[in-house]
Structure formats: structure tokens, C-alpha cells
Amino acid sequence: MKFFKTTLLTVAVAIGLQASTANANTEVRLGHVGGPGSLFEITANRFAELANERLEGVAEVNVYGNSQLGGDESMMRRLRLGSLDLSIPSTVMSSESDQFALFEMPYLIEDREHMKRVRDEVVRGPLYEAAEARGFKIIGVWENGFRQITNNVRPIVKPEDLSGIKLRTPSGVWRIEMFRSYGAAPSPMSLSEVFVALQTGAMDGQENPLIQTYSSRFQEVQDYLSLSNHVYTPAYLTAGASWNRLPEEVRTVLEEVALEMEDFALEEGQRLDEETLVKMRDEGMEVNEVDFDAFVEASQTIYDKFAEDVDGGQELIDTVASLRE
């Protein structure tokens, strides 16, 4: 009987140790497309640092940046299959649900304070629901940023200056539609392929937030930077099929830290915009501002199409407009 009890105790301890080891080795994989020094890298690494402090001995967040796990489309598939735990999609969300194309509307977001209100009152409502309908769970709204145009042909001042320019865009029919309406020749392409396309002349230009442009080294193969602020793109810390397989305590910490990082992402985005513009000027790019009124006027057709084609589209536009100060 004593031997039997000792055996049971030994088995129980072994099982407990196995469970403890399994928990300690739980890896939460976070993938993103941002290059070294990008806002995605800064935000993701800070998120992992804070989360891992609270998850020590239970789980560990590991970050795979610079498209190590593929482009945005590939990582969305991995989220859906459960082979990736977290990613930071941005424009690609408009390919998952038309409602996310709200952030494809040019000159929709005035500034980051406006975005905070939109985040809290719009994104956390209908857009969270739209993501869940597609099998995704957004746990934090971070930033990609205000987008600017670079190219090797000419400074862009008015929409007609884009005529004939081969412009790389991220995937998403609305961005392509917008630049076609301006007269450009847009082509979607993975971020990891853009440098060579610009270097070889396969593409004349691209559009991205300043820090994404700089961290991808596009300034090395581009002559002109036109400050257009044409679109503000949020980034969404997003989970997929593996979310409910994570222990509840892990999910709780991840959600808490993701929310804590939201204002951090906006503040870092502002800082990086200011610092990066100085660097790009210093490194020889010719910088100009666009004629904003001309671009706003040329953008009306894309607003009309969104209101007509997207269920509840006009209501979303009106709600965002009502949150301006």
C-alpha cells in the first residue's frame, strides 16, 4: 500500500512538472512586415517586452518582423489556420471586409487626436465585429501612419502629376481604385519586393508612412518625396484560430498590454514622422507638399463609391466626420 501511494505521488509530481514545463514553453508567435527601425518593429518589440515580464514562466511572446513569416496576405492565412498567433495587419484588412476600407478614404483622419476618438467609437464597434465575422479577433489598435508618396519621375503637387506613374500599393482594391482615379498606374506588391522594383525601374514610386519608407531604405532608390498625407492607416494587433487555445491568463495579459500600447504607438508615430522627415531631407530627397484642396476635390468619387458599395458606408463616414473637433 505504501509503495502504491508513493507511485501515485511520483506520477502526480511528474504530471505536474510536465504541465509546468508545457506552460513555460508556450510560445506566442507575433509576425509583421515592418523592417528594422520601423514603427511596427518598435511597437511589437515593446509589446513583447511588457507582456513577457508579466508572463514569465507561463508563456513567451516571440516577434518575427521584416516579413520573416511572409507578407500580410500570407500571415492572414496563417492566423486563420492557427499556425500564427498574432500579426499586425493594416491595409490588408480591407481585403477581408469592406468596412475596413473606411481607412482607405483619403483625408478621412485629421490628426492622431481625431484617430483616438475614431478608434474608441468606431473601430471597437462595427470594425471589431466585421473582423470577428471573418474569424479574427482584434486585441489592439496601433498605427501604421499617415502615408506619403515617393517616386523617381517628378514632384507630385496635384493629382494629375501622378498620371502614368507606376506606383506600388499594398493589396486592397480601394487603394488601387483611388490612385487610378488620380491617373496613376498602381500595382499591388508585397513590401519585401518593393526595393528591387524601385531600384530596377519596374515601379516608379510607392506610398507609405515616412518611417516605413525609411526603414525599408526606399530613400536610397527614390528622388522625390511628396507630403500628401493622403491616407491614415491604423494597424490592428490581430489574433486568429489559435487564440482560444491559449491559456486564459495568457489571453488576459496580451489584451491588457495591447491596449496599453495604443497611445504609445500614436506617440511613437508622431515622433518618428518628425525625425524621419529630417533624415530624408538630409539624405538628398527633394521634398514638397501637395495641393491638399486639389487632392480632396479629386477624392470625392471614391467616397461616393464607398457610400454606395459598402453596407453602412455612409453612416461610417458620417460618424468619423462627427468626431472631428
N, C-alpha and C positions, 0 to 999 in steps of 0.2 A: 504493500500500500504506500509506504514511504517512497519507494522507487517510482511508483506511478505518479505520485504528486510531484516529485522532483522533475520527472519527464514533462509533465504538463506545464510546470513553471518554466522549464527551459524552452519549450516550444513557444509559450506565450511571449517570453522575452525576445526570442528570435523574430517572431512575427512583428512585435513592436519595433524592434530595431530596423527590420526591413521597411516597415511603413515610414519610420522616421527618415531613413535614407532616401526613400522614394520622394518624400516631400522635399527634402533638402536638394534633391537633384531635379526638381521640376523646373523646366526651362520655359520661359515665356519669350517667344521669338518675335521681335519687332523689326519689320523691314521698311525701308523707304528709299526714294530715288535721289535724295539730296547728296551733293558732293561734299568734300572736306571744307569746313568753314561755313556751310550753308545754314540757313535758319532751321531747316529740318534736322540737320545733324546736332546743332546746339540744343534745340528743344528736346529731341529724342534722348540725347545723352543725359541731359539734366533730369528728365523724367525717369530714366533708368536708375540714375544715381539715388534719387529720393525714394523711389519705390523699393530698391534693393536694401536701403537702410532699414526699412520697415518690414521687409520680407526675409531678413537674414535667417537662414536655417530652414526656411519654408519653401522659397522659390527664388528664382533669379531671372531678371529681365536682361536679355542679351540683344543688342542692337546690331542690325545688318544694314548699313547705309550704302550709298553710292551705287544703287541698283544691283547689289550683290545677289539678291534673290529674284532678279528680273525687273521689268518695267512695271508701271502701275497696273496695267491690264493683267499681267501675269500674277501679281500679288493679290489682286482682287479674286482671281480664280483660286489661289491658294487659301485665302480666307474662307471662301465658300466651301472648299473641300475640307477645311480644318487642318491643313498642313502648315499653316502660318497663323500665329495667334493675333498679332496686331500689325496694322500698317497705317500709313498717313496719306490716304488718297486726297486729291484736291479736284482738279478739273474733271478727272475720270469719273467722278460721281454723277456727272450729268449724263453719262452713258448708261448708268444704272437706273436712273429715274429722272424724268424730265423736270421734276420740281427742283432738282439741284441746279438746273440751268438758270435759275433765278440769278445765280452769281456769275453767269455768263453775260448778263445785261450790262452794257457799257455805262460807266459813270453812275452806277446804282448806289455805291457806298461813298459817302463824302469823306470820311476820315475814320480813324480807329475808334474814337468815342462813339460814333454812329454805329460801327460794327458791333461794339459791345451790346448795344440795345437790340440790334438785329439778332445777334447770337442768342440772347436770353429770351426773346419774344417770338422769334420766327424759326430759327434753326432747331431749338429744343422742342418745338411743337411739330408742325407738319413735316419738316425735313427729317427729324428723327423717325417719325412714323413711316415715311417713304423708304428710309434705309432698312427699317425692320421688315417691311413688306418684301424686300429683296434678300432677306436673310442676313443682314448686317446689323451690328449694334455700335452706334457712335458713343464713345465714352468721354470725349473731349473735343472742343472746337478750338483749334490752334490757327496758325497763319501760314499761308504761302506768300501773299502780299499783293501790293499794287504793281501791276505789270507795265513794262516799258518796252519800246521797240528798238531793236538794233538792226543794222543792215550795212551792206557794202556798196550801195548804189548812190544814195542821196539822203540828205536830211529829210525827215518826214515832218511837215508842218501842217498840211491839210490832207484829208482822206485821199484826194486824187494823187498825192505824191506816192502812194502805195501801189499805183497802177503798174501791173506787170511784175511786181517784186515777188520772187519765190520765197515764201515765208513759212518757216516751220512753226507749227502749232502743236499743242498736246491733243490727244484724242478727245473728241467731243464735237458733235455736229454743229453746235451753236457757235463755237469759236470760229469754225471754218466758215459758217454762213455769214458771220459778222465781217470777217476780213474779205470775203468775196464781195460783200456789198460795198466795201470801201475801194474795191478794184484790185486787191492783191490776188496772188495765186497761192493760197495756203495749202499746206500738206501736213498731215499729222505724222509724227515721228517720235520714237522713244527718246527720252532725254539723253541717254547714253550714246546715241548715234549722231547727235547734233553737231558736235565739234568737227568731226570729219566732214560732214555735209557742208558746213560753212567753209571749212578750210579748202575743200576741193571745188567749191562753187556750185555744188548740187543744190544748195539753198543759198539765197542772197541774204536772208536775215532770220530773225527769231524774235519772240516776245516772252519775257519772263520778269519776275521781280528782280531788282538790281542784284541782290546777294546771290540769287540762283544763277544769274548770268555770270557774275564774277567768280563764284566758286566752281563753275563749270569751265572757266577760262575762255569764255567766248570773246572777251575783250581782246584777246590775242589775235583773233581772226575776224574782227568786225571794226569798221571805221566810224560809224555814226551811231550815236545814242540819242533817241528822241523821247523826251519825258512826256509820255502820253497819259499815264495813269488810267488807261482805258478800261481795265477790269481789275477789281479786287477779288482775289480768290482766297477763301478760307481753306484750311486743311483740317481733316477730320481724323482724330485718333479712333480707329475703327477695328472692331473685333468681328469674328465670323463664327463658323460652326464649332470651333474648339472652346468658345467662351464658357459654355455651361459645363464643360468637362474640368475646368479649373476649380480648385477648392474655393469655397465661398469667401474665406478670409483673404485669399489672393485677389479675387474679383473686387472685393471691397477696397483694398488698398489701391489697386490700379485705378479704380474710378475716382477715389479721393485725390490721388496725385494728378490724374489727368485734368481734373477741374482746377486744381491749384496752379497748373501750368498755363491756363488760358491767358491770364493777364500778362504773365511772363513772356509768352510768345508775342503778344502785341507790342510790349515794351522793347523786346529784342528786335522785332521787325523795324520799329521806328529808328532805333539806334543804328542798325545795320544799313538802312536806307541812307542815312546821313553820312556815315563813314565810307560806304562803298561808292557813293557818287564822287566824293573827293578823290578816291583812289583811281576811279575810271578816267576822270579828267587828267589826273597826274600821269596816267599811263598812255595818254595820247588820243583818247577818243574825242571826237567832235560832238559836243553836247548842245542840244537845243530843246526848247519847249514847243509843243504843238499848239495849234489854234483850237483851244478846247471847244469854243462855241461851234466851230465848223464840224468837229467830230460829234458833238452832242446832236446837232441837227441831222447829221448823216446816220445816226443810230436809231432814229425813230422807227424805221421799218422792222428792225429786229425786235423792238418792244411790241410792236403790233402783232408780229408773228408769234411771240411768246404768249401774249394775252389770248390769242385765237387758238393756238395749238395745245396749250398745257392746261389741264384741268385745274381751275382755281388760280390761273396765272395772273390775271388782272388783280385779284384780291391780294396775292402775294406782293406784287409791285406796289399797290396802294399802301399796304401795311408797312413796307420798308420806307416808303416816302413819308409816311406819317411819323416815323421815328427820327426824322431829321430835326435838328434844332434850328 
